[in-house]
């Protein structure tokens, strides 16, 4: 897994603007993939980033890159905690929640829509998506917006701008380690 794919898909999380990003990529050798994930964790953990493969198929992997401190804070919000509990998650133990999410991804054909909470999406938008079957939203960007459209549009623009800047800086030779901001939630 290349640094380029991380920059393209995860810049807002690397910059500390977002809790997490999720992306799919191809792989050919399982051991090479695990080694790549391990290497990314060694390089990015000092900045507060973790990387895990959530689901593996024969040739594709679903990668979750996240900031554990931000995830803990997100899960502690009352509306997020209630929604997590409804789907059998704990609001306090991120590692358990990630293990459960991984199981849900492997065990069901339907994508578990509560995953939006793991990506830092507003709980009202995650709940709106679940309750409305992805219909009736106010705006669609990085996610479907059911709540504060103005705030979401502003956030989407920040994410796009961040990705443009990070990709440009990476192309000029700045390493992923130097681009990754050390932040606490």
C-alpha positions in Angstrom: 0.0 0.0 0.0 1.6 3.2 -1.2 1.9 6.5 0.6 0.2 8.0 -2.4 -3.0 6.1 -1.7 -2.9 7.1 2.0 -2.5 10.8 1.0 -5.3 10.6 -1.6 -7.8 9.0 0.8 -6.8 10.1 4.3 -5.3 13.6 4.2 -8.0 15.1 6.5 -7.2 12.5 9.2 -3.5 12.9 8.8 -4.0 16.7 9.2 -6.1 16.2 12.4 -9.3 17.5 10.8 -11.1 14.2 10.8 -11.4 11.2 13.1 -10.9 8.6 10.4 -10.9 7.6 6.8 -11.8 4.3 5.2 -10.8 3.1 1.8 -10.5 -0.1 -0.3 -7.4 -1.1 -2.2 -6.1 -4.2 -4.0 -3.4 -6.5 -2.8 -1.8 -9.6 -4.1 0.1 -11.0 -1.1 -1.4 -11.1 2.4 1.9 -11.2 4.2 3.1 -8.1 2.2 -0.2 -6.3 3.1 0.3 -7.1 6.8 3.9 -5.9 6.6 2.8 -2.7 4.9 0.1 -2.0 7.6 2.6 -2.8 10.3 5.1 -0.4 8.7 2.5 2.4 8.5 1.6 1.9 12.1 5.3 2.2 13.1 5.7 5.4 11.1 2.4 7.1 12.0 1.7 5.9 15.6 4.0 8.6 17.1 1.6 11.1 15.5 -1.5 9.5 17.0 -2.6 7.5 14.0 -3.5 3.8 13.8 -4.1 1.7 10.7 -6.0 -1.6 10.6 -7.4 -3.8 7.9 -11.1 -4.1 8.7 -12.1 -6.6 6.0 -10.0 -8.8 3.6 -11.3 -10.5 0.6 -9.3 -12.5 -2.0 -7.8 -9.4 -3.7 -9.2 -6.4 -1.8 -8.8 -5.0 1.6 -10.8 -2.4 3.5 -8.3 -0.1 5.4 -9.3 2.0 8.3 -6.9 4.8 9.3 -7.9 6.6 12.4 -7.0 8.7 15.5 -7.9 6.7 18.6 -8.1 9.8 20.8 -10.6 11.5 18.5 -12.6 8.2 18.2 -12.9 8.0 22.0 -14.2 11.5 22.1 -16.7 10.9 19.3 -18.1 7.8 21.0 -18.5 9.6 24.3 -21.0 12.0 22.8 -24.5 11.1 24.1 -26.2 10.8 20.7 -23.3 8.7 19.3 -23.2 6.5 22.4 -27.0 5.8 22.1 -26.7 4.9 18.5 -23.7 2.6 19.2 -25.5 0.9 22.0 -28.5 0.3 19.7 -26.3 -1.7 17.4 -24.5 -3.6 20.2 -21.4 -1.5 20.6 -19.9 -0.1 23.8 -19.4 3.6 23.9 -16.3 3.3 26.0 -14.0 0.7 24.4 -12.8 1.6 21.0 -10.9 -1.6 20.4 -14.0 -3.7 21.2 -16.1 -1.5 18.9 -13.6 -1.9 16.1 -13.6 -5.7 16.6 -17.4 -5.7 16.4 -17.4 -3.5 13.4 -14.9 -5.9 11.7 -17.2 -8.8 12.5 -20.3 -7.0 11.1 -18.4 -6.2 7.9 -17.4 -9.9 7.5 -20.7 -11.5 8.6 -23.3 -9.4 6.6 -23.8 -8.6 3.0 -25.3 -5.2 4.0 -22.9 -2.5 4.9 -23.2 -1.5 8.5 -24.3 2.1 8.2 -23.3 2.9 11.8 -19.8 3.0 10.4 -20.3 6.7 9.9 -19.8 7.1 13.6 -16.4 5.5 13.2 -15.5 8.0 10.5 -16.4 11.1 12.6 -19.7 11.8 10.8 -22.3 13.7 12.9 -24.5 11.3 14.7 -27.7 13.1 13.4 -26.5 12.4 9.8 -25.7 8.8 10.6 -29.1 8.3 12.2 -30.8 10.1 9.4 -29.2 7.9 6.8 -30.2 4.7 8.7 -33.8 5.8 9.4 -34.4 7.2 5.9 -32.7 4.5 3.9 -30.3 7.0 2.3 -33.3 9.0 1.0 -34.5 12.5 1.9 -31.1 14.0 2.7 -30.4 17.8 2.4 -27.1 17.5 0.7 -24.6 14.8 -0.4 -20.9 15.2 -0.1 -18.4 13.1 1.9 -21.6 11.7 3.5 -25.3 12.3 3.2 -26.4 15.3 5.3 -29.6 15.3 7.3 -28.7 17.9 9.9 -26.6 21.0 9.6 -26.2 21.4 5.8 -24.2 24.7 6.0 -21.7 23.3 8.5 -21.3 20.1 6.5 -20.6 21.9 3.3 -18.0 24.0 5.0 -16.4 20.8 6.4 -16.4 19.1 2.9 -14.6 22.1 1.5 -12.0 21.9 4.2 -11.4 18.2 3.5 -11.1 18.8 -0.3 -8.7 21.7 0.3 -6.6 19.7 2.7 -6.3 16.8 0.3 -5.2 19.1 -2.5 -2.6 20.7 -0.4 -1.3 17.5 1.1 -1.1 15.8 -2.3 0.7 18.8 -3.8 3.2 18.8 -0.8 3.7 15.0 -1.1 4.4 15.4 -4.9 7.1 18.0 -4.0 8.8 15.4 -1.8 7.3 16.0 1.7 7.0 12.6 3.5 3.8 11.3 4.9 5.4 11.5 8.4 6.1 15.2 8.0 2.6 15.8 6.6 1.0 14.0 9.5 0.1 16.4 12.4 0.5 15.2 16.0 -2.8 16.2 17.7 -4.8 15.1 20.6 -8.6 15.1 20.5 
